[in-house]
Amino acid sequence: MPTPARLDHLRSPVGLAKAVCVLLGAVAFTDVLGAAAGIHTRMLLVDGLDDGFLAVDEEAWDRADMLYRAAGSLQTLTFLACAVVFIVWFRRVRLNAEVFDPQAHSRRPGWAIGGWFVPVGNFWLPYRVASGVWTASAPTDTPGGRSAAPRGLLNAWWAALVGTEILSRAAGRVYDKAETGQKIIDGLDMIAFCDALEIAAAVLAILFVRRLTEMQTLRAMTGALPVERPPLQAH
């Protein structure tokens, strides 16, 4: 007879999911602060731009620059805290998915952590892990099979995450290399756009975390898929 996977290996991701969602909300909030500080700095520069030359009050500029840097530091600290908790949650749902269906994965559980730290590879390795977790956690009665479970939310979250990362790097380079007032303004515009995209990515991440956690909770109630064994040969 088929032997079911051990359900006592499951660990609830609910608590971690709540912590991740709170931190993602904090990330979105600091992005709003960063965008507001950037817009304030931009307006100051635009008002002081005259035929390509800047004539900005030094005190006002120092205050705006300090505010902008403080907002950036807060964004970085909040993002790092969120990333740590998210990866812990991500590993937990990956281990749970191994219990639900060990055949649904193209990457071993360790990649739930390691995949984020592989240069260039981190643009698709975590997605491969998430895809397997999504399949293993899908309801067993999904029409067309669990691999056919809708992935719109998963794909939208990953596209927003990768898009934010690529554009943020490009915007940072433009801003760091800016030597004229107009170039600085262009860099601030790009960074503000990245902040808006990161807010959207944070919202999608919250929806993704909530949905996958809910899927795993329901799958835990259903039980693990049986492990298939080859039929016995008659002698």
N, C-alpha and C positions, 0 to 999 in steps of 0.2 A: 504493500500500500504506500502511496505517496506520503512523504514526511513533511509537515509544514515547517516553515522557518520559525525560529524561536521569537515569539512576540515579546518575551521578557527582555529582549535586547533593545526594545524601543525606548526612547527617552522623549518626553514631551518638548516640542519646540515653542510652546505657547509663551512662556515667560520671556525667553530670549526674543521672540518675535515682537512682543510689546516693547521691550527695551530698544530694539532696532527701530521700530516705528517712531518712538519718542525722539531718538537721536536723529533720524532722518528729518523729522519735523524741525529740530533745532538747526540742522544743516540748511534747510530751506529758509529758515528765519534769518540766519547769518548771511545767506545769499542776498536776501532782501536788503539787509543793512549794507552789504558790500555794494550792491547796485545803487542804493541811495547815496552812499558816500562818493561813488564814482560819478554819478550824475551831478552832485554838488561841485566836485572838482572840475568837471567838464564845463559847467556853466561859468565858473570862475575864469577858466581859461578862455572861453569864447568871448566873454565880456572884455577881457584884457588883450584880445588879439587885434592887432592893428597893422594891416599890410604885411602880415607874416611875422611881425615882431610882437613879443609879449610885454605888456606893461601891467603887471599884477601886483597889488599891494602885498608886500613881503609878509606882513603879519597874517593876513587872510590866507595867503598861500601856505604858510607853515601850519596854520590851524587845519586847513583842508587836507594837507598831505599827512598830518598826524592822524586825522580821523580815518583817512583812506587806508593807511598802513595798519591801524588798529583793527579796522574791519577785516582786512585781509588776514591778519594773524588769528582773529577769532574764527574766521572761516576755516583756516587750516587746522586749528586745534579741534574744532567740532567735527570736521571731516575725519580726522585721524581716529578720534574716539568712536565715531560711528562705524568706520571701516573695521576696527578690531571686533566690535560686538557683532557686526554683520557676518564677518568670516566665521566667528564661533557658531552663530546660528546656521550658516551655510553648511558647515561641517556636520552639524547635528542632523539637519534634514537629509544630507547625503548618506549618513550612517543609517538613518531610518529607512531610506529608500532601498538600501542594500537588503534589509529584512523583507520589505514588501516584494521586491523582485530583483534578485542579483543579476539577472540576464538583461536588464534594461540599460546598462551602463557601458559606455565606451572608454571610461577612465576610472581608475581605482579611487577609493575614497580619499587618499592623500592629496589628490589633485584639487579637492575642494579648498585646500589651503595653498598648496604649492602653485597652482595654476595662476594665481593673482600676481606672483612674483617673477614670472618668466618674461624677460624682455621680449616684446613683440607678441609672443605667444599669449600674453594676458589679454589680447584683443579677441581671442576666441576660445581658449581652453576653459575658462570658467563657464562660458556659455554651454560648452559640450557637457560639462558636469551638470549644470542646471537643467539641460534638456533631458538627461537621463533621469534626474530626480523627478522632473515633471511627469515623465512617462510612467515611472514606477508608482507615483503617488496619485495618478489619475484614477477615477472610479472604475471598478472592474466591469461595469455595465456600459461603458462609453461606446456609443455606436461606431462601428468600424474598428473597434479595439482601442486599447489605451494609448497606443502610439498616434492615434488620430484625434486625441484630445485637443481642443482649440488652444493655440499657442500665441494668440495675438498679444496678450499682456506680456508674456515672456519676451517675445521678439521686440515689442515696443520699448520695454525697460532696457534691454540690452542695446538697442540702437541708440537710445537717448544717452546711455552711459558712455558708449564708445564715441559718439558724436561730441559729447561734452569734453571728453579727454583730449581728443584731437584738436578741437577748436580752442580749448584753453591753452594748450601748448603754443599754438600759432599766435594767439592774442598776446600771450606773455612775451614772446619774442618781439612782436611788433612794438609793444609798449616799452620794453627794456632798451630797444635800439633807437627809440624815437629821440631826435635831436632838435626838432622844431616844434613850435606850438601846435601846428596842424597835425603833425605826426602823433604827438601825445594825445590829441583829441581823438584821432582815428583809433589809437590803441585803447583808449577808454571806452569808445563805442563798442569795440570788439569784446572787451572784457564784460561790459554790461550785457551784451547779447549772450555771452557764455553763462553769466549769472542767471539769466532768465531760463536758459536751457537746463542748467543744473537744478533749478527749482522744479522744472517739469520732470527731470530725471528722478528727483527725490520723491515726488508725488507718485510716479509710476513704480518706484522701488517699494514704497509703502503698500501699494495695491498688490504688487507681486509677492511681497513677504506675507501679507495677510491671506492672499489666495492660496499660496502653497502650504502655509501652515494649516489652513482650513482643510485643504485636500488631504494632508497627512493625518489630521485628526479623524476625518471620516474613514480613511483607509485603515487606520488602527482599529476602528470599530468593526470593519469588515473582516480583517484578518489578513495574513500573508498569503501569497499565492503558493500552492503546493509545489514542491520540488519534483520535477518530472524524472522518473527512472525508466530505463529501458525495460520492455516487457520480458518476463522470464521465458526462457526457451524450454520447450517440452523435451524430455529425454525418453 
